[in-house]
Amino acid sequence: MLVDVIGFGIVIPILPFYVTEFGASPSTVTLLFASFSFFAFVSSPMLGALSDRIGRRPVLIVSIMSTAIGWFVFAGARSIPFLFLGRIIDGAAAGNFSIAQSYLVDISEDEKERTANLGIIGAIFGVGFMLGPIIGGALAKVSHAFPFWCAAGLATLNAIAAYFLLPETNVKRKIGSRLSLNPFAPIQRAIRDVELHPLYITWIMFAVANVSTQAVFALFVAKNFGFDAFATGLTFTAIGIVVAINQTVLLKRLWLKRFNDAALEKMMLWFLIVGLLLFVTKSIYLFALSVLLNGTGQSVLRVVLTSQVAGAADPQSKGEKLGILSSFTAASMVIGPIVAGILFEVHDTLPYVAAATCLAFGLIIADRYQRNRALNSDQAIPREAQNTE
């Protein structure tokens, strides 16, 4: 995962600058994000369900190879259609992150260890996102295409290493069950899973806010602060440092120690809302504070929500449940960047105001969900006591 995220971090701050060399508009830049996301939306739940049946290892190796091929096509593109082809190839087997999460859920013995293990994945993501952008910014000094060649090479080496070194952890496979070829079957099952609806909705609101603001981030800081590709990479590195500190140190020693999941969920939503509203002030000082709030909010909230969903899944469907979260993220990435690109062309602050509004809605859903759970728990205690008597 570290190698995978470093590769992603290398290219993400450079992508808008590279694509604009082809004469692409901001809307086309965000459509590139959306093209990957649409195919990831279709593939992620199926890959998760497939890993429940045949194992995590083979599915992850195929997913990493699709990333390598996609970046090779993207780096060698000579026209905008080939840029889209590269992102589609990557999205067609996009399951790296959710399957890696399933690995660590497989080996977790209890709820605390599961949350801690998912925090490790988040910490690795933070470290990779800290190193990747600064490496990408330096590589972009050669050319805007060079970082994509390097990311493709890293993904290839990663797939080779996974083939020789990666063990299988899924010992409770759905061997006797039949895998549906309908790519929307896992989503249909998620829709019927009423108990998890509030968590899914909160996750979607978080994902929409996160991916839409990331899609226009480089454009925003270039316009308002004069950041080039290297400075943008340094900003992503700063966010990565905040994420890494939260998930390597603060998650276990502060957040999980002093707050329960319900309190953390609402607190981190508030962090994200305030961070985005500070962002639109266009003050460089408040921008630095918003980086701190957003890095903290997204790193902790991601772990809390993922752990709650994984905890609600039976052992033979954890891969599918986590794949569904990835699919919801991908669906958000289809819609969010397109809308963000349109809003950015109207006014550069509108994507961030819209993202804060999404998070506010997620906060309302989370609050109602937690109140209902608390009420049901209070009602269950007297009944249990009466049954005991």
C-alpha positions in Angstrom: 0.0 0.0 0.0 2.9 2.4 0.7 4.3 1.9 -2.8 0.8 2.2 -4.3 0.0 5.5 -2.5 3.4 7.0 -3.2 2.7 6.4 -6.9 -0.8 8.0 -6.6 0.7 10.9 -4.6 3.3 11.5 -7.3 0.8 12.1 -10.0 -2.2 13.7 -8.3 -0.9 17.2 -7.9 0.7 17.1 -11.4 -2.3 15.8 -13.3 -4.1 19.1 -13.9 -0.9 20.7 -15.1 -0.2 17.8 -17.4 -3.7 17.6 -18.8 -3.9 21.4 -19.6 -0.9 20.9 -21.9 -3.4 19.1 -24.2 -5.6 22.2 -24.2 -8.1 20.7 -21.7 -10.5 23.0 -19.8 -11.1 22.7 -16.0 -14.3 20.7 -16.8 -12.2 18.2 -18.9 -9.7 17.8 -16.0 -12.5 16.9 -13.7 -14.1 14.6 -16.3 -10.8 12.6 -16.3 -11.3 12.1 -12.5 -14.9 11.1 -13.2 -14.0 8.5 -15.9 -11.8 6.6 -13.5 -14.4 6.9 -10.8 -17.3 5.5 -12.9 -15.4 2.3 -13.7 -14.2 2.0 -10.1 -17.8 2.4 -9.0 -18.7 -0.7 -11.1 -15.6 -2.8 -10.3 -14.9 -2.2 -6.6 -17.8 -4.1 -5.1 -17.3 -7.0 -7.5 -13.6 -7.2 -6.7 -14.4 -7.1 -3.0 -17.0 -9.9 -3.4 -14.5 -11.9 -5.6 -11.8 -11.6 -2.9 -14.3 -13.1 -0.4 -14.5 -16.1 -2.7 -11.1 -16.7 -4.3 -8.9 -14.8 -1.8 -7.4 -11.3 -1.4 -4.0 -12.0 -3.0 -4.9 -12.7 -6.6 -7.5 -9.9 -6.8 -5.0 -7.4 -5.4 -2.3 -8.4 -7.8 -4.6 -7.9 -10.8 -5.7 -4.6 -9.4 -2.2 -3.3 -9.0 -1.3 -4.4 -12.6 -4.3 -2.5 -13.9 -2.9 0.6 -12.2 0.5 0.1 -13.9 -1.0 -0.4 -17.4 -3.3 2.6 -16.9 -0.5 5.0 -16.0 1.7 3.7 -18.9 -1.1 4.6 -21.3 -1.7 7.9 -19.6 2.0 8.9 -19.7 2.4 7.9 -23.4 -0.8 9.7 -24.5 -0.7 12.0 -27.4 -4.3 13.1 -27.3 -7.1 13.6 -24.8 -9.0 10.3 -25.7 -5.9 8.4 -24.7 -5.8 10.2 -21.4 -9.3 9.0 -20.8 -8.3 5.4 -21.9 -5.5 5.4 -19.3 -7.8 6.4 -16.5 -10.5 3.9 -17.6 -8.0 0.9 -17.6 -7.0 1.8 -14.0 -10.6 2.2 -12.9 -11.7 -1.1 -14.5 -9.9 -3.1 -11.7 -9.7 -0.5 -8.9 -9.7 -2.4 -5.7 -6.3 -1.8 -4.2 -7.3 0.1 -1.1 -10.4 -1.7 0.0 -8.8 -5.2 -0.5 -5.8 -4.1 1.6 -8.3 -3.0 4.3 -9.9 -6.5 4.1 -6.5 -8.0 4.6 -6.1 -6.3 8.0 -9.7 -6.9 9.0 -9.0 -10.6 8.3 -6.3 -10.8 10.9 -8.0 -8.6 13.5 -9.1 -10.4 16.7 -11.4 -7.8 18.1 -13.0 -4.4 17.5 -10.1 -2.3 19.0 -7.5 -4.2 16.9 -9.7 -3.8 13.8 -9.9 0.0 14.3 -6.1 0.1 15.1 -5.3 -2.0 12.0 -7.4 0.3 9.8 -5.6 3.2 11.3 -2.3 1.6 10.2 -3.6 1.6 6.6 -4.6 5.2 7.0 -1.2 6.0 8.4 0.5 4.3 5.5 -1.8 6.4 3.2 -0.6 9.5 5.0 3.1 8.7 4.8 2.7 7.8 1.1 0.8 10.9 0.4 3.5 12.9 2.3 6.3 11.4 0.2 4.5 11.1 -3.1 3.6 14.7 -3.9 7.1 16.1 -3.0 8.7 13.4 -5.2 6.1 14.2 -8.0 6.9 17.9 -7.7 10.6 17.2 -8.1 10.0 14.8 -11.0 7.8 17.4 -12.8 10.9 19.6 -13.2 11.9 17.1 -15.9 8.5 17.2 -17.6 4.9 17.0 -16.6 4.7 13.5 -18.2 7.7 12.1 -16.4 6.0 11.5 -13.0 3.4 9.3 -14.7 6.1 7.1 -16.2 7.6 6.8 -12.7 4.3 5.9 -11.1 3.7 3.2 -13.8 7.1 1.8 -13.1 6.4 1.7 -9.3 3.1 0.0 -9.8 4.8 -2.7 -12.0 7.4 -3.4 -9.3 4.7 -3.4 -6.7 2.8 -6.1 -8.6 5.9 -8.3 -9.0 6.7 -7.9 -5.2 3.1 -8.8 -4.3 3.2 -11.9 -6.5 6.3 -13.3 -4.7 5.9 -11.9 -1.2 2.2 -11.5 -0.4 0.5 -14.2 1.7 -3.2 -15.1 1.6 -5.3 -14.1 4.7 -8.9 -15.0 3.7 -9.4 -18.4 5.3 -13.2 -18.0 5.5 -14.1 -17.9 1.9 -17.5 -18.2 0.3 -16.4 -21.3 -1.6 -19.9 -22.8 -2.2 -21.7 -19.5 -3.2 -22.1 -18.3 -6.7 -20.7 -14.9 -7.7 -23.2 -12.8 -9.5 -22.0 -11.3 -12.8 -24.3 -8.3 -12.2 -21.9 -5.5 -11.2 -24.7 -3.7 -9.3 -25.7 -6.7 -7.2 -23.5 -5.6 -4.2 -25.0 -2.1 -4.4 -28.5 -3.6 -4.5 -27.7 -5.6 -1.3 -26.3 -2.4 0.3 -29.6 -0.6 -0.5 -31.5 -3.4 1.3 -29.2 -3.2 4.3 -31.3 -0.6 6.2 -29.2 -0.8 9.3 -26.2 0.6 7.6 -28.0 3.3 5.6 -27.0 6.2 7.9 -23.3 5.2 7.9 -23.4 4.8 4.1 -25.0 8.2 3.6 -22.5 9.9 5.9 -19.7 8.2 4.0 -21.1 9.4 0.7 -21.4 13.0 1.9 -17.8 12.8 3.2 -16.6 11.3 -0.1 -18.4 13.9 -2.3 -16.9 16.7 -0.3 -13.4 15.2 -0.3 -13.0 14.3 -3.9 -14.7 17.4 -5.3 -12.4 19.7 -3.5 -9.4 17.7 -4.4 -10.3 17.8 -8.1 -10.1 21.6 -8.2 -7.5 22.1 -5.4 -4.5 22.6 -7.8 -6.5 25.0 -9.9 -7.7 27.0 -6.8 -4.2 27.4 -5.2 -2.6 28.3 -8.5 -5.2 31.0 -9.1 -5.3 32.5 -5.6 -1.9 31.8 -4.2 0.2 31.5 -7.3 1.3 27.9 -6.5 3.1 25.9 -9.2 3.2 22.1 -9.4 6.0 21.9 -6.8 4.3 24.2 -4.3 1.1 22.3 -4.8 3.0 19.0 -4.1 4.4 20.5 -0.9 0.9 21.4 0.2 -0.3 17.8 -0.3 2.8 16.7 1.6 1.8 18.9 4.5 -1.7 17.3 4.5 0.0 13.9 4.4 2.1 14.8 7.5 -1.1 15.8 9.4 -2.7 12.5 8.4 0.3 10.4 9.3 0.7 12.1 12.8 -3.0 11.5 13.5 -3.0 7.9 12.5 0.4 6.8 13.8 0.3 8.6 17.1 -2.9 10.5 17.9 -5.5 7.9 16.9 -4.6 5.4 19.7 -3.1 7.8 22.2 -5.7 10.6 22.0 -8.8 10.1 19.8 -9.7 6.5 20.5 -8.6 6.8 24.2 -10.7 9.9 25.1 -13.6 9.7 22.7 -16.0 7.0 21.5 -16.8 6.4 17.8 -20.0 8.5 17.9 -18.3 11.5 19.4 -15.4 11.2 17.0 -17.7 11.0 14.0 -19.4 14.3 14.8 -16.3 16.1 15.9 -14.4 15.3 12.7 -17.3 16.3 10.6 -17.2 19.7 12.3 -13.4 19.9 11.7 -14.0 19.4 8.0 -16.8 21.9 7.7 -14.9 24.6 9.5 -11.7 23.8 7.5 -13.5 24.2 4.2 -15.1 27.5 5.3 -11.7 28.8 6.3 -10.4 27.8 2.9 -12.7 30.1 1.0 -11.5 33.2 2.9 -8.4 33.0 0.5 -6.2 34.0 3.5 -2.9 32.2 3.4 -2.8 32.1 7.2 -6.3 30.6 7.5 -5.5 28.3 4.6 -2.7 26.8 6.8 -5.2 26.2 9.6 -7.6 24.7 7.2 -4.9 22.2 6.1 -4.6 21.1 9.7 -8.3 20.8 10.3 -9.0 19.0 7.0 -6.1 16.6 7.4 -7.2 15.6 10.9 -10.9 15.4 10.0 -10.5 13.2 7.0 -7.9 10.9 8.5 -9.9 10.1 11.7 -13.4 10.1 10.1 -12.3 7.6 7.4 -11.1 5.1 10.0 -14.1 5.5 12.3 -16.7 5.0 9.5 -14.8 2.1 7.9 -14.4 0.3 11.2 -18.1 0.6 12.0 -19.1 -0.8 8.6 -16.6 -3.7 8.9 -17.8 -4.5 12.4 -21.4 -4.9 11.1 -20.4 -7.3 8.4 -20.2 -11.1 8.8 -16.8 -12.7 8.2 -17.7 -13.9 4.7 -18.8 -10.5 3.4 -16.3 -8.0 4.8 -14.5 -7.7 1.4 -17.8 -6.9 -0.2 -18.9 -4.3 2.5 -15.5 -2.5 2.2 -15.7 -2.7 -1.6 -19.1 -1.1 -1.3 -17.6 1.9 0.6 -15.0 2.1 -2.2 -17.8 2.0 -4.8 -19.7 4.8 -3.0 -16.5 6.8 -3.0 -16.0 6.1 -6.7 -19.6 7.1 -7.5 -19.0 10.3 -5.6 -15.9 10.8 -7.7 -18.0 10.6 -10.8 -20.4 13.3 -9.7 -18.3 15.4 -7.4 -15.5 16.4 -9.8 -17.9 17.2 -12.6 -20.0 19.5 -10.4 -16.9 21.0 -8.9 -15.4 21.8 -12.3 -18.7 23.6 -13.3 -18.9 25.4 -10.0 -15.3 26.5 -10.2 -15.9 28.1 -13.6 -18.8 30.1 -12.1 -16.8 31.1 -9.0 -13.6 29.5 -7.6 -15.0 29.3 -4.0 -18.3 27.5 -4.9 -16.9 23.9 -4.8 -15.8 24.4 -1.2 -19.1 26.0 -0.1 -20.9 23.1 -1.7 -18.6 20.6 0.0 -19.2 22.1 3.4 -23.0 21.9 2.8 -22.7 18.2 2.0 -20.8 17.6 5.2 -23.4 19.5 7.2 -26.0 17.2 5.8 -23.8 14.2 6.8 -23.5 15.7 10.3 -27.3 15.8 10.6 -27.7 12.2 9.5 -24.9 11.1 11.9 -26.5 12.9 14.8 -29.9 11.3 14.2 -28.4 7.9 13.8 -26.5 8.1 17.1 -29.6 9.4 19.0 -31.7 6.5 17.7 -29.0 4.0 18.7 -28.7 5.5 22.2 -32.5 5.4 22.5 -32.7 1.8 21.4 -29.9 0.9 23.8 -31.7 2.6 26.7 -34.9 0.7 25.9 -33.1 -2.6 25.6 -31.6 -2.4 29.1 -34.8 -2.6 31.1 -36.1 -5.5 29.0 -32.9 -7.4 29.6 -33.1 -6.7 33.3 -36.8 -7.9 33.3 -35.9 -11.1 31.5 -33.1 -11.8 34.0 -35.5 -11.4 36.9 
